[in-house]
Structure formats: structure tokens, C-alpha cells
Amino acid sequence: MAAKPQKTLDFESAMAELEQIVADMEAGKLPLEDSLAAYKRGAELLSLCRSKLEDAQQQVSVLENGVLKDFSAGGEAGQA
């Protein structure tokens, strides 16, 4: 199992890798050593996903309060 740097993974890629790790572990495909490595990698991915979700939640909160001025995705951010 090749470890990918956390900085380059987007949320969807991290979730897909995490889902594959869970599926492999649930299927009993991994020997003990690989299971431990997969568990560690899964914990890292879970932390990354939680962090990205918290960031997104904070951005949504800011948008809901009309505070964010430089959001360019919609072109109309900051307008109440």
C-alpha cells in the first residue's frame, strides 16, 4: 500500500482510499502487519477528512453570516 502525501490529497481521494482500506480490512484480505499499517493509514486519512470537513463547515458558517468577501466560486460572495 503506497502512502500518499496528505497535502496533495483532496477530500474525495482521501475518502476513496479510506473506503478501500476499510473494505480490505473487513474482507480479511490483509495479514496482521499489513492490517496494522492499514489502520495507521486509515487514521491519518480520517484526520485529514475531518480537517477538510471542519474547514468547509467554517467557510459555510462565514458565508451564512455574509462575512466572506473574497470567495470567487459564485462571484457574488459577501453580498447579503
Secondary structure, DSSP 8 states (H G I E B T S, - for coil): -----GGG--HHHHHHHHHHHHHHHHHT-S-HHHHHHHHHHHHHHHHHHHHHHHHHHHHHHHHHTT------SSS-TT--
